[in-house]
């Protein structure tokens, strides 16, 4: 799944993805940028 990396300022394919739920119950996906190692986050169905 792709997400926007705030450090690289580019869309990249997430690595080590896992599904999480926000406080309000909405689904989200969390992962790591393969280039710089920064945490990436995408709200929505995974």
PQR file with spaces between the fields and no chain letter, atoms N, CA, C, O and H, PARSE charges and radii, in Angstrom:
ATOM       1  N    UNK     1       0.839   -1.182    0.000 -0.4000 1.5000
ATOM       2  CA   UNK     1       0.000    0.000    0.000 -0.0000 2.0000
ATOM       3  C    UNK     1       0.888    1.249    0.000  0.5500 1.7000
ATOM       4  O    UNK     1       1.913    1.297    0.680 -0.5500 1.4000
ATOM       5  N    UNK     2       0.484    2.235   -0.757 -0.4000 1.5000
ATOM       6  CA   UNK     2       1.254    3.468   -0.838 -0.0000 2.0000
ATOM       7  C    UNK     2       0.777    4.485    0.183  0.5500 1.7000
ATOM       8  O    UNK     2      -0.407    4.541    0.517 -0.5500 1.4000
ATOM       9  H    UNK     2      -0.348    2.197   -1.309  0.4000 1.0000
ATOM      10  N    UNK     3       1.707    5.282    0.672 -0.4000 1.5000
ATOM      11  CA   UNK     3       1.395    6.385    1.570 -0.0000 2.0000
ATOM      12  C    UNK     3       2.412    7.496    1.315  0.5500 1.7000
ATOM      13  O    UNK     3       3.437    7.276    0.669 -0.5500 1.4000
ATOM      14  H    UNK     3       2.668    5.236    0.400  0.4000 1.0000
ATOM      15  N    UNK     4       2.120    8.674    1.823 -0.4000 1.5000
ATOM      16  CA   UNK     4       2.997    9.824    1.616 -0.0000 2.0000
ATOM      17  C    UNK     4       4.014    9.898    2.745  0.5500 1.7000
ATOM      18  O    UNK     4       3.632    9.910    3.915 -0.5500 1.4000
ATOM      19  H    UNK     4       1.288    8.853    2.348  0.4000 1.0000
ATOM      20  N    UNK     5       5.292    9.947    2.418 -0.4000 1.5000
ATOM      21  CA   UNK     5       6.356   10.089    3.413 -0.0000 2.0000
ATOM      22  C    UNK     5       6.618   11.573    3.625  0.5500 1.7000
ATOM      23  O    UNK     5       6.964   12.288    2.685 -0.5500 1.4000
ATOM      24  H    UNK     5       5.602    9.937    1.468  0.4000 1.0000
ATOM      25  N    UNK     6       6.453   12.032    4.854 -0.4000 1.5000
ATOM      26  CA   UNK     6       6.623   13.451    5.154 -0.0000 2.0000
ATOM      27  C    UNK     6       8.091   13.877    5.064  0.5500 1.7000
ATOM      28  O    UNK     6       8.381   15.034    4.757 -0.5500 1.4000
ATOM      29  H    UNK     6       6.171   11.451    5.618  0.4000 1.0000
ATOM      30  N    UNK     7       9.001   12.967    5.324 -0.4000 1.5000
ATOM      31  CA   UNK     7      10.427   13.312    5.291 -0.0000 2.0000
ATOM      32  C    UNK     7      10.952   13.348    3.846  0.5500 1.7000
ATOM      33  O    UNK     7      11.650   14.287    3.464 -0.5500 1.4000
ATOM      34  H    UNK     7       8.765   12.028    5.573  0.4000 1.0000
ATOM      35  N    UNK     8      10.619   12.339    3.053 -0.4000 1.5000
ATOM      36  CA   UNK     8      11.061   12.273    1.649 -0.0000 2.0000
ATOM      37  C    UNK     8      10.225   13.184    0.745  0.5500 1.7000
ATOM      38  O    UNK     8      10.657   13.550   -0.348 -0.5500 1.4000
ATOM      39  H    UNK     8      10.051   11.576    3.363  0.4000 1.0000
ATOM      40  N    UNK     9       9.032   13.544    1.207 -0.4000 1.5000
ATOM      41  CA   UNK     9       8.074   14.322    0.423 -0.0000 2.0000
ATOM      42  C    UNK     9       7.730   13.643   -0.891  0.5500 1.7000
ATOM      43  O    UNK     9       7.737   14.261   -1.955 -0.5500 1.4000
ATOM      44  H    UNK     9       8.681   13.247    2.095  0.4000 1.0000
ATOM      45  N    UNK    10       7.426   12.340   -0.788 -0.4000 1.5000
ATOM      46  CA   UNK    10       7.049   11.564   -1.960 -0.0000 2.0000
ATOM      47  C    UNK    10       6.162   10.403   -1.533  0.5500 1.7000
ATOM      48  O    UNK    10       6.201    9.960   -0.385 -0.5500 1.4000
ATOM      49  H    UNK    10       7.420   11.837    0.077  0.4000 1.0000
ATOM      50  N    UNK    11       5.348    9.911   -2.494 -0.4000 1.5000
ATOM      51  CA   UNK    11       4.552    8.724   -2.225 -0.0000 2.0000
ATOM      52  C    UNK    11       5.443    7.511   -2.382  0.5500 1.7000
ATOM      53  O    UNK    11       6.169    7.385   -3.368 -0.5500 1.4000
ATOM      54  H    UNK    11       5.316   10.271   -3.426  0.4000 1.0000
ATOM      55  N    UNK    12       5.388    6.624   -1.411 -0.4000 1.5000
ATOM      56  CA   UNK    12       6.209    5.414   -1.451 -0.0000 2.0000
ATOM      57  C    UNK    12       5.397    4.217   -0.976  0.5500 1.7000
ATOM      58  O    UNK    12       4.388    4.364   -0.287 -0.5500 1.4000
ATOM      59  H    UNK    12       4.799    6.726   -0.610  0.4000 1.0000
ATOM      60  N    UNK    13       5.855    3.036   -1.357 -0.4000 1.5000
ATOM      61  CA   UNK    13       5.218    1.795   -0.911 -0.0000 2.0000
ATOM      62  C    UNK    13       5.651    1.531    0.529  0.5500 1.7000
ATOM      63  O    UNK    13       6.847    1.512    0.823 -0.5500 1.4000
ATOM      64  H    UNK    13       6.675    2.917   -1.917  0.4000 1.0000
ATOM      65  N    UNK    14       4.684    1.327    1.431 -0.4000 1.5000
ATOM      66  CA   UNK    14       5.003    1.111    2.850 -0.0000 2.0000
ATOM      67  C    UNK    14       5.604   -0.268    3.078  0.5500 1.7000
ATOM      68  O    UNK    14       5.276   -1.230    2.383 -0.5500 1.4000
ATOM      69  H    UNK    14       3.713    1.342    1.192  0.4000 1.0000
ATOM      70  N    UNK    15       6.483   -0.345    4.054 -0.4000 1.5000
ATOM      71  CA   UNK    15       7.112   -1.598    4.453 -0.0000 2.0000
ATOM      72  C    UNK    15       6.647   -1.907    5.875  0.5500 1.7000
ATOM      73  O    UNK    15       6.357   -0.982    6.635 -0.5500 1.4000
ATOM      74  H    UNK    15       6.749    0.437    4.618  0.4000 1.0000
ATOM      75  N    UNK    16       6.568   -3.172    6.248 -0.4000 1.5000
ATOM      76  CA   UNK    16       6.157   -3.605    7.598 -0.0000 2.0000
ATOM      77  C    UNK    16       4.802   -3.025    7.983  0.5500 1.7000
ATOM      78  O    UNK    16       4.663   -2.413    9.042 -0.5500 1.4000
ATOM      79  H    UNK    16       6.803   -3.923    5.631  0.4000 1.0000
ATOM      80  N    UNK    17       3.811   -3.216    7.128 -0.4000 1.5000
ATOM      81  CA   UNK    17       2.490   -2.635    7.382 -0.0000 2.0000
ATOM      82  C    UNK    17       1.728   -3.433    8.436  0.5500 1.7000
ATOM      83  O    UNK    17       1.878   -4.649    8.556 -0.5500 1.4000
ATOM      84  H    UNK    17       3.924   -3.712    6.267  0.4000 1.0000
ATOM      85  N    UNK    18       0.907   -2.708    9.193 -0.4000 1.5000
ATOM      86  CA   UNK    18      -0.003   -3.361   10.134 -0.0000 2.0000
ATOM      87  C    UNK    18      -1.275   -2.517   10.212  0.5500 1.7000
ATOM      88  O    UNK    18      -1.232   -1.290   10.124 -0.5500 1.4000
ATOM      89  H    UNK    18       0.786   -1.720    9.096  0.4000 1.0000
ATOM      90  N    UNK    19      -2.395   -3.195   10.378 -0.4000 1.5000
ATOM      91  CA   UNK    19      -3.685   -2.517   10.482 -0.0000 2.0000
ATOM      92  C    UNK    19      -3.904   -2.059   11.911  0.5500 1.7000
ATOM      93  O    UNK    19      -3.661   -2.809   12.857 -0.5500 1.4000
ATOM      94  H    UNK    19      -2.430   -4.192   10.449  0.4000 1.0000
ATOM      95  N    UNK    20      -4.361   -0.831   12.066 -0.4000 1.5000
ATOM      96  CA   UNK    20      -4.655   -0.274   13.381 -0.0000 2.0000
ATOM      97  C    UNK    20      -6.022    0.405   13.316  0.5500 1.7000
ATOM      98  O    UNK    20      -6.562    0.648   12.237 -0.5500 1.4000
ATOM      99  H    UNK    20      -4.558   -0.222   11.299  0.4000 1.0000
ATOM     100  N    UNK    21      -6.565    0.703   14.491 -0.4000 1.5000
ATOM     101  CA   UNK    21      -7.834    1.431   14.563 -0.0000 2.0000
ATOM     102  C    UNK    21      -7.590    2.735   15.304  0.5500 1.7000
ATOM     103  O    UNK    21      -6.894    2.764   16.319 -0.5500 1.4000
ATOM     104  H    UNK    21      -6.125    0.506   15.367  0.4000 1.0000
ATOM     105  N    UNK    22      -8.170    3.813   14.788 -0.4000 1.5000
ATOM     106  CA   UNK    22      -8.065    5.106   15.453 -0.0000 2.0000
ATOM     107  C    UNK    22      -8.989    5.126   16.669  0.5500 1.7000
ATOM     108  O    UNK    22      -9.795    4.215   16.858 -0.5500 1.4000
ATOM     109  H    UNK    22      -8.735    3.789   13.963  0.4000 1.0000
ATOM     110  N    UNK    23      -8.869    6.169   17.491 -0.4000 1.5000
ATOM     111  CA   UNK    23      -9.699    6.288   18.685 -0.0000 2.0000
ATOM     112  C    UNK    23     -11.187    6.282   18.365  0.5500 1.7000
ATOM     113  O    UNK    23     -11.994    5.764   19.138 -0.5500 1.4000
ATOM     114  H    UNK    23      -8.215    6.910   17.337  0.4000 1.0000
ATOM     115  N    UNK    24     -11.545    6.861   17.220 -0.4000 1.5000
ATOM     116  CA   UNK    24     -12.955    6.919   16.840 -0.0000 2.0000
ATOM     117  C    UNK    24     -13.423    5.665   16.098  0.5500 1.7000
ATOM     118  O    UNK    24     -14.567    5.606   15.647 -0.5500 1.4000
ATOM     119  H    UNK    24     -10.890    7.281   16.592  0.4000 1.0000
ATOM     120  N    UNK    25     -12.554    4.670   15.970 -0.4000 1.5000
ATOM     121  CA   UNK    25     -12.926    3.400   15.357 -0.0000 2.0000
ATOM     122  C    UNK    25     -12.623    3.276   13.880  0.5500 1.7000
ATOM     123  O    UNK    25     -12.792    2.198   13.311 -0.5500 1.4000
ATOM     124  H    UNK    25     -11.625    4.718   16.336  0.4000 1.0000
ATOM     125  N    UNK    26     -12.183    4.344   13.246 -0.4000 1.5000
ATOM     126  CA   UNK    26     -11.862    4.274   11.810 -0.0000 2.0000
ATOM     127  C    UNK    26     -10.621    3.416   11.585  0.5500 1.7000
ATOM     128  O    UNK    26      -9.686    3.468   12.384 -0.5500 1.4000
ATOM     129  H    UNK    26     -12.046    5.220   13.709  0.4000 1.0000
ATOM     130  N    UNK    27     -10.598    2.628   10.512 -0.4000 1.5000
ATOM     131  CA   UNK    27      -9.422    1.808   10.217 -0.0000 2.0000
ATOM     132  C    UNK    27      -8.284    2.646    9.631  0.5500 1.7000
ATOM     133  O    UNK    27      -8.519    3.672    8.993 -0.5500 1.4000
ATOM     134  H    UNK    27     -11.357    2.586    9.863  0.4000 1.0000
ATOM     135  N    UNK    28      -7.066    2.198    9.855 -0.4000 1.5000
ATOM     136  CA   UNK    28      -5.895    2.881    9.312 -0.0000 2.0000
ATOM     137  C    UNK    28      -4.780    1.855    9.127  0.5500 1.7000
ATOM     138  O    UNK    28      -4.857    0.742    9.649 -0.5500 1.4000
ATOM     139  H    UNK    28      -6.876    1.364   10.374  0.4000 1.0000
ATOM     140  N    UNK    29      -3.759    2.232    8.392 -0.4000 1.5000
ATOM     141  CA   UNK    29      -2.599    1.381    8.161 -0.0000 2.0000
ATOM     142  C    UNK    29      -1.347    2.139    8.553  0.5500 1.7000
ATOM     143  O    UNK    29      -1.185    3.311    8.211 -0.5500 1.4000
ATOM     144  H    UNK    29      -3.696    3.136    7.968  0.4000 1.0000
ATOM     145  N    UNK    30      -0.466    1.469    9.270 -0.4000 1.5000
ATOM     146  CA   UNK    30       0.782    2.080    9.724 -0.0000 2.0000
ATOM     147  C    UNK    30       1.934    1.262    9.163  0.5500 1.7000
ATOM     148  O    UNK    30       1.863    0.035    9.098 -0.5500 1.4000
ATOM     149  H    UNK    30      -0.598    0.518    9.548  0.4000 1.0000
ATOM     150  N    UNK    31       2.998    1.951    8.757 -0.4000 1.5000
ATOM     151  CA   UNK    31       4.149    1.260    8.200 -0.0000 2.0000
ATOM     152  C    UNK    31       5.399    2.112    8.302  0.5500 1.7000
ATOM     153  O    UNK    31       5.436    3.107    9.025 -0.5500 1.4000
ATOM     154  H    UNK    31       3.056    2.948    8.810  0.4000 1.0000
ATOM     155  N    UNK    32       6.431    1.701    7.561 -0.4000 1.5000
ATOM     156  CA   UNK    32       7.724    2.374    7.592 -0.0000 2.0000
ATOM     157  C    UNK    32       8.155    2.675    6.168  0.5500 1.7000
ATOM     158  O    UNK    32       7.932    1.871    5.262 -0.5500 1.4000
ATOM     159  H    UNK    32       6.402    0.892    6.974  0.4000 1.0000
ATOM     160  N    UNK    33       8.772    3.834    5.970 -0.4000 1.5000
ATOM     161  CA   UNK    33       9.299    4.200    4.660 -0.0000 2.0000
ATOM     162  C    UNK    33      10.534    3.342    4.361  0.5500 1.7000
ATOM     163  O    UNK    33      11.443    3.269    5.188 -0.5500 1.4000
ATOM     164  H    UNK    33       8.953    4.487    6.706  0.4000 1.0000
ATOM     165  N    UNK    34      10.579    2.694    3.193 -0.4000 1.5000
ATOM     166  CA   UNK    34      11.733    1.853    2.866 -0.0000 2.0000
ATOM     167  C    UNK    34      13.018    2.634    2.597  0.5500 1.7000
ATOM     168  O    UNK    34      14.105    2.058    2.647 -0.5500 1.4000
ATOM     169  H    UNK    34       9.840    2.754    2.521  0.4000 1.0000
ATOM     170  N    UNK    35      12.915    3.936    2.311 -0.4000 1.5000
ATOM     171  CA   UNK    35      14.097    4.738    1.974 -0.0000 2.0000
ATOM     172  C    UNK    35      14.723    5.362    3.226  0.5500 1.7000
ATOM     173  O    UNK    35      15.917    5.203    3.476 -0.5500 1.4000
ATOM     174  H    UNK    35      12.032    4.404    2.270  0.4000 1.0000
ATOM     175  N    UNK    36      13.895    6.078    4.015 -0.4000 1.5000
ATOM     176  CA   UNK    36      14.457    6.825    5.142 -0.0000 2.0000
ATOM     177  C    UNK    36      14.124    6.221    6.515  0.5500 1.7000
ATOM     178  O    UNK    36      14.731    6.604    7.515 -0.5500 1.4000
ATOM     179  H    UNK    36      12.924    6.206    3.811  0.4000 1.0000
ATOM     180  N    UNK    37      13.173    5.287    6.576 -0.4000 1.5000
ATOM     181  CA   UNK    37      12.856    4.637    7.843 -0.0000 2.0000
ATOM     182  C    UNK    37      11.858    5.383    8.714  0.5500 1.7000
ATOM     183  O    UNK    37      11.628    4.989    9.857 -0.5500 1.4000
ATOM     184  H    UNK    37      12.679    4.975    5.764  0.4000 1.0000
ATOM     185  N    UNK    38      11.257    6.456    8.197 -0.4000 1.5000
ATOM     186  CA   UNK    38      10.279    7.234    8.949 -0.0000 2.0000
ATOM     187  C    UNK    38       8.952    6.487    8.991  0.5500 1.7000
ATOM     188  O    UNK    38       8.602    5.776    8.048 -0.5500 1.4000
ATOM     189  H    UNK    38      11.444    6.776    7.268  0.4000 1.0000
ATOM     190  N    UNK    39       8.205    6.653   10.103 -0.4000 1.5000
ATOM     191  CA   UNK    39       6.883    6.051   10.201 -0.0000 2.0000
ATOM     192  C    UNK    39       5.954    6.699    9.185  0.5500 1.7000
ATOM     193  O    UNK    39       5.984    7.913    8.982 -0.5500 1.4000
ATOM     194  H    UNK    39       8.490    7.230   10.868  0.4000 1.0000
ATOM     195  N    UNK    40       5.117    5.863    8.542 -0.4000 1.5000
ATOM     196  CA   UNK    40       4.136    6.344    7.588 -0.0000 2.0000
ATOM     197  C    UNK    40       2.758    5.908    8.070  0.5500 1.7000
ATOM     198  O    UNK    40       2.623    4.895    8.757 -0.5500 1.4000
ATOM     199  H    UNK    40       5.093    4.877    8.707  0.4000 1.0000
ATOM     200  N    UNK    41       1.742    6.675    7.707 -0.4000 1.5000
ATOM     201  CA   UNK    41       0.406    6.427    8.216 -0.0000 2.0000
ATOM     202  C    UNK    41      -0.592    6.740    7.119  0.5500 1.7000
ATOM     203  O    UNK    41      -0.469    7.751    6.427 -0.5500 1.4000
ATOM     204  H    UNK    41       1.852    7.497    7.148  0.4000 1.0000
ATOM     205  N    UNK    42      -1.588    5.865    6.959 -0.4000 1.5000
ATOM     206  CA   UNK    42      -2.640    6.123    5.984 -0.0000 2.0000
ATOM     207  C    UNK    42      -3.989    5.747    6.576  0.5500 1.7000
ATOM     208  O    UNK    42      -4.194    4.622    7.032 -0.5500 1.4000
ATOM     209  H    UNK    42      -1.688    5.043    7.521  0.4000 1.0000
ATOM     210  N    UNK    43      -4.897    6.701    6.560 -0.4000 1.5000
ATOM     211  CA   UNK    43      -6.236    6.480    7.106 -0.0000 2.0000
ATOM     212  C    UNK    43      -7.102    5.885    6.004  0.5500 1.7000
ATOM     213  O    UNK    43      -7.035    6.314    4.852 -0.5500 1.4000
ATOM     214  H    UNK    43      -4.731    7.615    6.190  0.4000 1.0000
ATOM     215  N    UNK    44      -7.911    4.900    6.362 -0.4000 1.5000
ATOM     216  CA   UNK    44      -8.809    4.251    5.409 -0.0000 2.0000
ATOM     217  C    UNK    44      -8.632    2.760    5.432  0.5500 1.7000
ATOM     218  O    UNK    44      -7.730    2.236    6.087 -0.5500 1.4000
ATOM     219  H    UNK    44      -7.965    4.552    7.298  0.4000 1.0000
ATOM     220  N    UNK    45      -9.501    2.074    4.712 -0.4000 1.5000
ATOM     221  CA   UNK    45      -9.474    0.619    4.682 -0.0000 2.0000
ATOM     222  C    UNK    45      -8.153    0.120    4.125  0.5500 1.7000
ATOM     223  O    UNK    45      -7.638    0.665    3.148 -0.5500 1.4000
ATOM     224  H    UNK    45     -10.234    2.499    4.181  0.4000 1.0000
ATOM     225  N    UNK    46      -7.603   -0.917    4.746 -0.4000 1.5000
ATOM     226  CA   UNK    46      -6.306   -1.430    4.286 -0.0000 2.0000
ATOM     227  C    UNK    46      -6.429   -2.633    3.396  0.5500 1.7000
ATOM     228  O    UNK    46      -5.420   -3.168    2.937 -0.5500 1.4000
ATOM     229  H    UNK    46      -8.021   -1.360    5.539  0.4000 1.0000
